[in-house]
């Protein structure tokens, strides 16, 4: 029997913990972790059950006893660490955004293309069985030609001026915050499900809090509890509204916000076709809404009645809820299988999908500054069911 993959996690915040759990559940040895300091690395290794702490992320990604590196650091480190890992012969799972802008993302993609290594990106919402069911319905022709793609991705974890995180600062997170962080998920999901490609965008952005109070190293989604640091200027957006066109003649719009009270992680898409509309809400992922002129139907996640592509991901019987952690585990398991076999499963999000997200983000920022429609580069499409 082949030995387990040796995985290491660079970055041990909320998402680093999710990666670590999924790595272990997918059969890897968690050989090490690296946090922002050696002391935090040691604490994280103990908490996550890693075999040892690394003094730095740079040491981790080049270590000879690591097969696959999970990069979960602040955004500005993604590109350099991924390139260093590839140069050292490591497979890479890199969080989005994969780089701070499209140019850096293209450089990373070129570096990866020059190797035979696997590099994947956690667009894990693709792994909800109901999402795959929606995709199958569209590509089977049941929905008819798509005319309108719309929805939103809303959160409230940065609602207050006392809510803080490293993503606020463009030097750490990049010029875009809300759109690069969660708008990228929405666009990836809509393109993946619909088979359409966004070709041009018209965007406006807003910063609800021009100033925020620093709150140390608070993790994502944690509450403020009274920030006491100094006040700093904010140079990233809290929300964006984007209209767009697609390569197949549809139009669409999306609202992205991290300052919408009461919305915790509401990723909602609706795809309106000539015969049917399909809607998915990540806060209620066990159901898919399908609307026709004569009636609306709720499709529940039940492997007994779903298409084979959806049933494959429905690991529990109907009525036993699956969620985000299950999606992440499925993504990591498929990434590891690609590493072992050299075969990329249809639908696995790879580095090209991360580049695509970076290029859409660049276009959104340019449109918001220029006040006009902006073209999105025609990068390679996401695969459709065979």
N, C-alpha and C positions, 0 to 999 in steps of 0.2 A: 504494500500500500504506500502511495506517495506521502511524503512528510507534509505536515500542515504548512500553509503559507505563514511566513513570519511578518506580521504587520506591526507598524509603529505609527503613533498619532502625534503630529505636530500641532499644538494648540489644544488646550484642555478645558475650554469653556463649555457652555451648554452643548454646542454641536459636536465638540470633541468627545464628550461623553456618549452622545448618540452613536458616533462612529465606532467608539471602543466597544460598546455593547453589541452592535451589529457584527463587528469583526469576530468577536468571540463566538456569537451564536452561529456565524457562518463557518466556523471550524478553524479559524486562524489562531496562531499563538500571538498573544499581545506582548511582543518582546520589549516594548518601551514606549515612553511618552516624553514629550518636552513641552514645558510651559514657558512663561515669560522670564522666570528666574530659576536657578538650580533648586532653590528651596521649594518653590511652587511645583517644580517637576517632581521632586521627591514626594510631596504630599499627594499629587495627582496619581503617581504610580501606585501608591498605597490605596487610594480611593478606588481607582479603576481596575486594580488587580494586574497591573503591568509587571513584567519581570524586572525592569529596572528603569530609573529615570535617566534621561539625557541632559547634559548641561545646557544644550541649546538646540534649536530646531535645525540649525545648519549642520551640527554634528549628527543629528538623527537621520537626516535625509541622505547622508553619504555613508552611513554605517555599513560595514560588510555583512553584518548578520541580520539585515532587513531585506525582505523581498518586495514589499508593497508599502508605500508611504501614503498616509491620509493627511492632507494638508487642511487644517482647520484654524489657522492663525488669522489675525487681522488681514484685511484684503491686500494691503500694500506688500505683504510678504508672499502672496500666492504665486505670482509669476516667477520671481527669483528662486524660491524654494523648489517649485516644480521643475524648472530648468536644471537646477543642481541635482535633483533626484534622478531625472532622466539621464543626465551626463554620467551619473554614478551607476546606471544600469538598473534603476528601480522602476517598477510599475507605480503609477500615481493615481490616487483618487483626490481630486482637488475641489474644494468648495468654490461655489460661484460668489461673486464674479471671479473668473479665473485670472483676471488681471485688472489693472486700474483703468485701461481704456482699450479700444479696438486695436491700436498699433501694437501694444504689448501682448495682447491676446494672440494676434497673428504671429508674432515672433515666437511665442510659446508653441503654437500649433505647428509651425515650421520645424521647431526643434523636435517635437514629438514625432512628426512625419518622417524624420530622418532615422528613427529607431524602429524596432519591432516590438516595442513595449506597449502595454495597454494603459490608456489614460482616460478615466471616466469622471463625470461631473454629476453630483447628486440632485438632479431634477426628479426627485422621488415621487412627486404627486402623480407621475405617469403610472405608478404601480398600484393605484387603487383599482380593484376589479371593475368598479362601476365606470371608471375612466376608459378602461379597455373596452367595456361594453359599448360606451358611446362611440368610440373610434370605429368599432366593427359595424355599428349601425350606419354610420356615415359612409364608410368605404364600401359597404354592401349595396348602397343606393337607396336604402329605406327612407332616408331623410330627404332625398332630393338635392338639387343644387343648392349650396349654401349661399345665402344672400347677406346675412347680418351676423357678425360675431361680436359679442359684447359681454360686459361683466365688470368685476371689480376684485381687488385684493385689499382688504381693510384690516388694520390692527389699531390698538390703542396704547401700546406699551411705551410710546414716546409722547403721550398726550400732554403732559405737564412740562413747564419750563424747568422743573427740577428733575425731570427724567433725563438720564444721561447714559452714554455708552461710547465706546471708541469709534463707532460708525459715524457719529456726529461730525467728527473732524475729517475733512477731505484728505489730509495727509495720510491718515490711517485707512480710511474707507474708500477714498476715491471721490471724484467730483459729484457723482450721483449717490444718494443714499437710498431713499425709499424705492425708486424705480430699479436701481441696480440690485437691491436686496430682494424685493418681493415682486416688482413688476417683471423682472426677468423670468420668474417662475410662471407668472400668468401667461406671458407671451410664448414661452416654451410649451406650456400645456395646450394652449389654443392651436398653435401650429401643429403639434403632435397629433391632437385629436382630429383636427379638420383636414390636414393635408395641405392647407393653404399656407402661403408665405407672405408675411407683411412686406409690402414694397415701398410704402411711403407713410410718413407720420406728420401730424400737426399736434404740437404739445404745448401745454402751459404748466408751470410748476408754481408751488407756493411754499414759503417757509413760515410756518405758524408762529415760531418763536425765533426771532432774530438773535436772541441771546439765550443761553442756557447755563445753568449752574453745574460746575463739574462735580462728579460724584465718584471719583476714584475708578476702580476697576469693575464696576457693576456689570454683571452678565446680562445678556439679552433677555427680555421679558420679565426681569425682576422689577419690583415696584420701587418708587423713589425713596419713601420713608424719610424725607427731609434731607435733600442734598445740602452740604455745608461748604463746598469748595468755592473757588472764585468764579466769577461770571465770564463767559467767553462768547465771542461772536460765532454765529452758526453760518456756514457757507455751503450747506447741503440742503436738499429739499425735504419737506415733511410730506408732501403730497404732489401728485401729478394727474392731469387729465390728458389722455392721448386719443386722438382720432387716427384711423389708419385705413389704408386700402390694401388689397391682397392681389396676388398674381392670378387669381381665378375670378376676379370681378366682384368680390364681396367688399363690403365696407364694415367698419367696426369702431368700437370705442371701449376704453377701459379707464376706471378710476382707481388710482393707487394711493393709499394713505396709511400712515403710521400714527395718525392723530384722530381716529374716529372712535368716540367713546362707546364702550361696550362691545366693540368688535375685536375679538381676540386673535383669530386667524381665519378670517372669512374670505377664502378664495372661491369666487363664484364665476362660472362661465355659462353663457347660453349661446348656442349655435342654432340659428334660425334658417331652416331649409325650405324648399318649395313645398314639401309635403309634411314635414315634421320639425318641431323644435326640441332640442335636448338641453337640459340644464343640470349642472353639477355644483354642489355646495360643499366645500371641504369641511365645514363644521357639522355637516350631516352626510358623511361619505358613504353610508350604507345604502343610499337610495339614489336613483337617477330619475329625473322628471322628464317625461316625453309627452309633448303636446301636439295634438292634431286638431283640425277645425271642429270635429265632432266630439272630441273627448280628450282628456288628459289621463295619462297612465303613470303610475309609480312602479318602477322596476327595482325590486329589492335585491341586495347581494345574496344570491343563492346559487351555488355552483351547479345545482341540479337543473337550473333553467337558463343559465347564461351561455353565451357563445364560448367555444373552446378557449379562445384567447383570453377571455375574462375569467373563466372557471379555473384556468391554470394558476391564477394569482389568488383565488379564493381558498385560502388554506384552512378555514374554519367553516362548519356547516352554517347555513342561513340562520340568522337570529343570534349568532355569537359574534359580537362586533369586532371588526378589524379596524386598525387605525394607522396613524403616521409611523409609529415604530415598526409596524409590520411592513409598510412600504419601504422603509429604510433598510430593513433586513433583507428584503427581496432584491433591492438595488445592489447592496454589497455582495450578496450571494452571487448575483449574475456577473458582477465585476470580477469576483474571484474565479468564477468558472471561465470567463474570457481569458484571464491570466493563465490558468492551467491548460486550457485547450487551444488557445489562440483563435477561437471562434467567438465573434461578437453576436450575442442574441439579438434578434430584431427588437428594436425599442429601447435597448440599453443606451442611456445618454452618454455620449462620448465628448472628447474635447472639441470637436467641430460644433457641438451644440452650445458649449460654453463660449466659443468664438462668436457664434450667431447672437447670443444674448448680449455680448459686449458691443457688437456692431449696432444692434437695435438701440441700446442705451446711448451710444454716441449720437445716433440720429435724433433721439428724443431730446437730448441736451442741446444739440445744435438748433433744432426747431424752436425750443423754448427761448433761446437767446435771440434767434433771428426773427421770430414771429412769422414764420412761413413754413409751408410744407417742405419736408426734407426726405430725400430718397434713402432707402436702406439697401446696402449692398446685397446682391443676389448670391448668397452663399448656398452651399449644397443643401438640398432638402432633407428633412427627417424622413426615414424610411416609412413605407406604408405596408400593411399586411400583405404577405406574399400569397 
